[in-house]
């Protein structure tokens, strides 16, 4: 367990940046716990996660706006998810850009959907930066202040490794059921 924390502390900032480009919250949680343990700097971790998260969404927006043919080739199988994201945008206006940072399964599709529309870039930039800052602060400080609990939880899972697959299957199954239900074609 100590070797894992040592490796994360050594390569943590690079991993945090790369993982946060895709909006993953696991890296910022790990950085918060490592900051709690004194192995990383919390302020720097939050800043890196914020910058990478905002850049990742800007990149998705740019690719969708200016490289539509390339993006659409990869998104043919996800048309229902794009439609759901478009409905969420119409229903919730710009706040979906902030909220999507916290919801696994739609955090990459929303910037793509917005890039495919004529949505104003300045408005997207404002809400994207605001959302990335809120995301980094919530998960960074949240994991830092609950670091003791998370370290105890990690030790318990390392003693009983069969717990982790069960939790992952339940979480993954719940997410899959939600996305299947949310994107199911409604028959009238």
Buried (B, 14 or more C-beta within 10 A) or exposed (E): EEEEBEEBBEEBBEBBBBBBBBBBBEBBBBBBBBBBBEBBBBEBBBBBBBBBBBBBBBEBBEBBBEEEEEBBEEBEEBEBBBEBBBEBBEEEEBBBBBBBBBBBBBBBBBBBBBBBEEBEBEEBBBBBBBBBBBBBBBBBBBBBEBBEEBBEEBEEEEEEEEEEEEEEEEEEEEEEEEBEEBBEEEEE
